[in-house]
Amino acid sequence: MNAVGIDVSKGKSMVAIMRPFGEVVASPTEVAHTDGELSKLAVSLKSLEGETKVIMEYTGHYFHPIAHVLREAGLHVCAVHAKLIHDYGNNSIRKVKTDKADAVKIANYGLSNWLELKEYVPADDVRRMLKNFTRQYEKYGKMKTMLKNNLIALTDQTFPGVNELFTSPPRKSDGHEKWLDFALKFWHCGCVCAITPKVFSERYQRWCKKEGYRFSQAKADDIYAHACSHVPVTPKNESAKLLITQAVKQLNAVSESIAVVAGEMKLLAEMLPEHPVVSQFFGVGDILGPQLMAEIGDVLRFQKKGSLVCFAGLEAPPYQSGKFESGDRNISKKGSPHLRKALFQVMSCYLQNSPADEPVYRFLDRKRAEGKHYYSYMTAGCAKFLRIYYARVKEYLTQDVPEQQPIYM
């Protein structure tokens, strides 16, 4: 048997071929991620005598091209968690970290765990695109928070409290918020106080009609009184106007991108077979639903519900040594942090709405009543939600399937 260890990096990989008892079939060789070199590598691996398995680390997106080419050539490709490779064979005091040594280490790991190596099955195009969109949504959200905090700090110098004048949620069509568009037009207290209340009311009404917002005379009076009661620390000039308007435009641009990404996430999620049952979960809407489906993937690849909990890094492994056994155990956090974040947001929806008929909320409430720490009962609630998610989705996906679906890791 031939174990092909591949240490993957951006644009190139280091390939080593080993056999049992330390026999070196091929010394570590560098291979570029081009069509010609990858095809040549596939041909050379197919020509080896005996069974051949290709082992690489499941990290990032760099391994996808080489895994695709080798799978298309009919080779057995295995993608192994990087933590397993890292912890394997650390029986030397001398620390060696090179691409060649890593390739040999990966090949030896394959030989030691030959029978447990699962064949890598790539996600379909819809799931892969959905995952990319959910990750972009998360990044845009962080950027929006940063830009909004920056804008509030700026407007506190020109129009203090303008961000508290309106409570309207973002529009689903373009993601704009009313206070942002208002600050773009009335960026300084002087833009309001310099005119009479009647003139401001007329201008505000025309602005609401143009931007598609609802007009209220009472709100116009409140805005005018608010502007006249605050003292700006930055003078009303073109430099201050440029500073505020550019900050608002940047924030609106990010909000528009978030709205577009959210819409595409919803469309992609509706293409997945588990969407009808996932959308029925309490606390799961048009954003958290696609995020959960993207991060979890196909539940049929998990052998049991505990595997899904471990995949999220929510399991608390036992810790015992001699007579000591720890009762306060921490979760491993070896899984996806993006999945744990989405689950925590779902748990927050449970706590905010308190649905008494939901088993997850009853579980959370019981743990909270027992005096558990916030993170303890939130983590336990996330794990329970995943178990219910696994059972319902798997039952839905297999109810019309006559044969058992293949399970892969």
C-alpha positions in Angstrom: 0.0 0.0 0.0 1.1 3.5 -0.8 0.4 6.5 1.4 0.8 9.8 -0.4 1.2 12.6 2.0 0.6 16.1 0.6 1.5 19.3 2.5 -0.7 21.9 0.8 0.1 25.6 0.6 -1.0 28.4 -1.6 -0.2 27.6 -5.3 2.0 24.6 -4.6 2.2 21.4 -2.5 4.9 19.1 -1.2 4.3 15.4 -2.1 5.8 12.4 -0.3 5.1 8.7 -0.9 5.7 6.2 1.9 5.1 2.5 2.4 5.0 0.4 5.6 8.2 0.1 7.7 9.5 3.4 6.6 10.0 2.5 3.0 10.4 5.7 0.9 8.8 5.3 -2.5 9.4 8.9 -3.6 11.3 11.7 -1.8 9.3 14.9 -1.1 8.8 16.7 -4.3 7.2 20.1 -4.9 4.2 20.3 -7.3 2.6 23.5 -8.5 -1.2 23.8 -8.6 -1.3 24.0 -12.4 -3.3 21.8 -14.7 -0.2 20.3 -16.3 1.7 19.4 -13.1 -1.4 18.1 -11.2 -2.4 15.9 -14.2 1.2 14.6 -14.3 1.1 13.9 -10.6 -2.2 12.0 -11.0 -0.7 9.8 -13.8 2.4 9.0 -11.7 0.2 8.0 -8.6 -2.0 5.8 -10.8 1.1 3.9 -12.0 2.1 2.8 -8.4 1.7 -0.8 -7.6 -0.8 -1.7 -4.9 -3.5 0.3 -3.2 -2.9 4.0 -3.1 -4.4 6.6 -0.8 -3.8 10.3 -0.9 -3.8 12.1 2.5 -3.9 15.9 3.0 -5.0 18.4 5.6 -8.5 19.8 5.6 -7.5 23.5 5.8 -8.7 26.5 4.0 -9.4 26.3 0.2 -5.9 25.6 -1.0 -6.4 21.9 -1.2 -9.5 22.0 -3.4 -7.7 22.1 -6.8 -5.4 19.2 -6.1 -8.2 17.1 -4.5 -10.5 17.8 -7.4 -7.9 16.6 -10.0 -6.9 13.5 -8.1 -10.5 12.5 -7.4 -11.3 12.9 -11.1 -8.4 10.6 -11.9 -10.0 7.9 -9.7 -7.6 8.1 -6.7 -8.7 7.6 -3.1 -8.4 11.1 -1.6 -8.6 11.7 2.2 -8.9 15.1 3.8 -7.9 14.9 7.5 -8.4 17.5 10.2 -5.2 19.5 10.8 -5.4 18.9 14.6 -5.1 15.2 14.1 -2.0 15.6 11.9 -0.5 18.1 14.3 -0.8 15.8 17.3 0.5 12.7 15.4 4.0 11.5 15.9 5.1 14.2 18.3 7.7 11.9 20.0 10.8 13.9 19.4 12.4 16.6 21.5 13.8 18.3 18.4 11.2 20.3 16.6 11.4 20.2 12.8 8.9 22.3 10.8 9.5 22.1 7.0 7.2 21.3 4.1 9.2 18.1 3.4 9.0 16.9 7.0 5.2 17.7 7.1 4.6 15.7 3.9 6.4 12.7 5.3 4.5 13.1 8.6 1.1 13.2 6.8 2.1 10.1 4.8 3.0 8.2 8.0 -0.2 9.2 9.6 -2.0 7.6 6.6 -0.1 4.4 7.1 -0.9 4.3 10.8 -4.6 5.0 10.3 -5.0 3.2 7.0 -8.3 1.5 7.7 -9.9 4.6 9.3 -9.2 6.9 6.4 -12.5 8.2 5.0 -12.7 9.2 1.4 -13.2 13.0 0.9 -16.5 13.9 -0.6 -16.7 17.6 -1.7 -19.7 19.7 -1.0 -22.0 20.5 -3.9 -21.8 23.8 -5.6 -24.9 25.3 -3.8 -23.6 24.5 -0.3 -20.1 25.8 -1.2 -21.5 29.1 -2.5 -23.9 29.4 0.4 -21.0 29.0 2.8 -19.0 31.7 1.0 -21.9 34.1 1.1 -22.5 33.5 4.8 -18.9 34.2 5.6 -19.0 37.4 3.5 -22.2 38.4 5.4 -20.4 38.0 8.7 -17.4 40.0 7.5 -19.6 42.8 6.1 -21.5 42.8 9.4 -18.3 43.5 11.4 -17.4 46.2 8.9 -20.8 47.8 9.3 -20.5 47.8 13.1 -17.1 49.5 12.9 -18.3 52.1 10.4 -21.4 52.8 12.4 -19.5 53.4 15.6 -17.1 55.7 13.7 -20.1 57.7 12.3 -21.7 58.1 15.7 -18.5 59.5 17.1 -18.4 62.0 14.2 -22.0 63.1 14.5 -21.7 63.6 18.2 -19.6 66.6 17.2 -22.0 68.0 14.6 -25.5 66.7 15.5 -25.4 65.0 18.9 -27.9 62.2 19.3 -29.0 62.1 15.6 -28.6 58.3 15.7 -31.3 58.1 18.5 -34.0 60.1 16.6 -35.3 57.1 14.6 -35.9 53.5 15.6 -36.9 52.2 12.2 -35.1 48.9 11.3 -33.0 48.7 8.1 -35.0 48.4 4.9 -34.8 44.9 3.4 -34.6 46.2 -0.1 -31.4 48.2 0.2 -30.4 48.0 3.9 -30.6 51.7 4.4 -31.5 53.1 7.9 -33.6 56.2 8.2 -31.2 58.0 10.6 -28.3 57.4 8.2 -30.1 59.0 5.2 -31.3 61.8 7.5 -27.8 62.5 8.6 -26.7 62.6 5.0 -29.2 65.5 4.4 -29.2 67.2 7.8 -25.6 66.5 8.8 -25.4 69.5 11.3 -27.6 71.0 13.9 -27.3 74.2 12.0 -29.1 72.6 9.0 -32.2 72.5 11.2 -31.9 75.4 13.7 -31.0 77.9 11.0 -34.5 77.7 9.6 -38.0 78.1 11.1 -39.9 75.1 12.3 -42.4 75.4 9.4 -39.7 75.5 6.8 -37.9 72.5 8.3 -41.2 70.6 8.4 -41.7 71.2 4.7 -38.2 70.2 3.8 -38.4 67.1 6.0 -41.7 66.1 4.4 -40.2 66.5 0.9 -37.2 64.5 2.0 -39.4 61.7 3.4 -41.3 61.5 0.2 -38.2 61.4 -2.0 -36.4 58.7 0.1 -39.5 56.6 0.7 -39.9 57.1 4.4 -43.1 57.9 6.3 -43.7 61.5 7.4 -45.0 62.5 10.8 -45.5 66.1 11.9 -44.9 65.1 15.5 -41.6 63.6 14.6 -40.6 66.7 12.7 -41.4 68.8 15.8 -39.3 66.4 18.0 -36.3 66.6 15.6 -36.4 70.4 15.5 -36.6 70.6 19.3 -33.8 68.1 19.6 -31.5 69.9 17.2 -32.1 73.3 18.9 -31.4 71.9 22.4 -27.9 70.5 21.6 -24.7 72.4 21.1 -22.3 71.1 18.3 -18.6 71.3 18.9 -17.7 71.3 15.2 -18.5 74.4 13.2 -20.8 74.1 10.2 -18.4 74.3 7.2 -17.6 72.3 4.0 -14.9 70.3 5.7 -17.3 69.0 8.4 -19.9 68.3 5.8 -17.5 66.3 3.7 -16.4 64.3 6.7 -20.0 63.3 7.7 -21.3 62.7 4.2 -18.4 60.4 3.2 -18.8 58.4 6.4 -22.6 58.0 5.7 -22.0 57.0 2.1 -19.5 54.3 3.1 -21.9 52.9 5.7 -24.8 52.9 3.2 -22.6 51.1 0.6 -21.8 48.3 3.1 -25.5 48.1 4.1 -26.5 47.7 0.5 -23.9 44.9 0.1 -25.3 43.2 3.2 -28.8 43.4 1.8 -27.7 41.9 -1.6 -25.7 39.1 0.2 -28.7 38.3 2.5 -31.0 38.0 -0.5 -28.7 35.6 -2.3 -28.3 33.6 0.9 -32.0 33.1 1.1 -32.2 32.0 -2.6 -29.4 29.5 -2.2 -30.8 28.1 1.1 -34.1 27.5 -0.6 -32.4 25.2 -3.1 -31.2 22.8 -0.4 -33.4 19.8 0.4 -33.5 20.5 4.2 -34.7 24.1 3.9 -38.4 23.3 4.6 -37.7 21.7 7.9 -34.9 24.1 9.0 -37.0 27.1 8.4 -39.6 25.8 10.8 -37.2 25.9 13.8 -37.9 28.6 16.3 -35.5 31.5 16.2 -34.2 30.6 12.7 -35.0 33.1 10.1 -33.8 34.2 6.7 -30.3 34.9 8.1 -29.6 32.3 10.8 -31.2 29.5 8.8 -28.9 29.8 5.8 -25.9 30.2 8.2 -26.8 27.0 10.0 -27.3 25.1 6.8 -24.0 26.4 5.4 -21.9 25.6 8.4 -23.4 22.3 9.2 -23.6 21.0 5.7 -25.2 17.7 4.9 -26.2 16.0 8.1 -26.1 12.6 6.5 -22.3 12.8 6.6 -22.5 12.5 10.4 -22.8 9.0 11.9 -24.7 10.1 15.0 -25.9 13.3 16.7 -22.9 13.3 18.9 -20.7 13.7 15.9 -22.5 16.9 15.0 -22.0 18.2 18.5 -18.3 17.4 18.3 -18.1 19.1 14.9 -19.3 22.3 16.5 -16.8 22.0 19.3 -19.5 21.9 22.0 -18.6 18.6 23.6 -17.0 18.6 27.1 -14.5 15.7 27.1 -13.8 14.0 30.5 -10.7 14.9 32.5 -9.5 12.3 35.0 -6.1 11.5 36.4 -5.7 9.0 39.3 -8.1 9.9 42.0 -8.8 13.3 40.6 -11.8 13.8 38.3 -12.8 17.3 37.2 -16.5 18.0 37.5 -16.2 21.5 35.8 -15.2 20.7 32.2 -14.8 23.1 29.4 -15.9 22.5 25.8 -13.3 21.6 23.3 -13.8 24.5 20.9 -12.2 22.4 18.2 -15.1 22.9 15.8 -16.4 25.7 13.7 -16.5 29.1 15.6 -18.9 30.4 12.9 -21.4 27.6 13.7 -21.1 28.3 17.5 -21.7 32.0 16.9 -24.9 31.3 14.9 -26.1 28.8 17.6 -25.6 31.4 20.3 -27.7 33.9 18.3 -30.4 31.3 18.1 -30.2 30.7 21.9 -30.5 34.5 22.4 -33.8 34.4 20.4 -35.1 31.7 22.7 -34.2 33.7 25.8 -35.7 37.0 24.4 -39.0 35.4 23.4 -39.4 32.7 26.1 -41.5 30.2 24.0 -42.8 27.9 26.8 -43.8 25.2 24.3 -40.2 24.8 22.9 -38.1 22.0 24.5 -34.9 23.9 23.9 -36.2 26.9 25.9 -37.5 24.7 28.7 -34.0 23.1 28.9 -32.4 26.5 29.0 -34.8 27.8 31.6 -34.2 24.7 33.8 -30.4 25.1 33.6 -30.7 28.8 34.4 -32.9 28.1 37.4 -30.3 25.6 38.7 -27.9 28.5 38.9 -25.7 27.5 36.0 -23.3 30.1 34.6 -24.5 32.0 31.5 -22.0 30.3 29.1 -22.8 26.9 30.7 -26.5 26.9 30.0 -26.1 28.6 26.6 -23.5 26.0 25.5 -25.8 23.2 26.8 -28.7 24.7 24.9 -26.7 24.9 21.7 -25.8 21.2 22.0 -29.4 20.2 22.6 -30.5 22.3 19.6 -28.0 20.5 17.4 -29.3 17.1 18.6 -32.9 18.1 17.7 -31.7 19.6 14.4 -29.9 16.3 13.5 -32.9 14.1 14.3 -35.4 16.2 12.5 -33.4 17.0 9.4 -32.1 13.4 9.0 -35.6 12.0 9.4 -36.9 14.5 6.8 -34.1 13.7 4.3 -34.4 9.9 4.6 -38.2 9.5 4.8 -38.5 9.0 1.1 -35.1 7.4 0.4 -35.4 3.5 0.0 -31.8 2.8 0.7 -29.4 4.1 3.4 -27.4 7.1 2.3 -23.6 6.8 2.3 -22.0 8.3 5.4 -18.8 10.2 5.0 -16.7 12.3 7.3 
